[in-house]
Amino acid sequence: MNIILFSLIVENGAFIAIFIICLIGAYASFKQYKNLPGADLIFLGFLLYGVYSLLAFTGSGFTGSFFDDFSKVGKLNSLNYIYFVSFALRLGLVLVIVGFFRVARGLKA
């Protein structure tokens, strides 16, 4: 099996797995956002990061590599805006971490 094909399968499979995990996390935190302070931030963070992983999987094509195409970005134009949007969507992890701290502060130990 060709090593490039194998790396594409692993990369795209990882993005699909991240997307599914983010959907599960967003659903679980959405169910608790009224009762648990910080769950709304966790929901929003998982949602943004899930959109990033979906964008990374579909943006470069189903058989393309997001990281290989990202390394070839020179200047912003209509063909490579997807890579600049991905930077903003990665901030979803910051919201998840802040939400975890808010949940932890609200729990009684």
Secondary structure, DSSP 8 states (H G I E B T S, - for coil): --HHHHHHHHHHHHHHHHHHHHHHHHHHHHHTTTTSTTHHHHHHHHHHHHHHHHHHHHHT-TTS-HHHHHTT--S--TTSHHHHHHHHHTTHHHHHHHHHHHHHHHS--
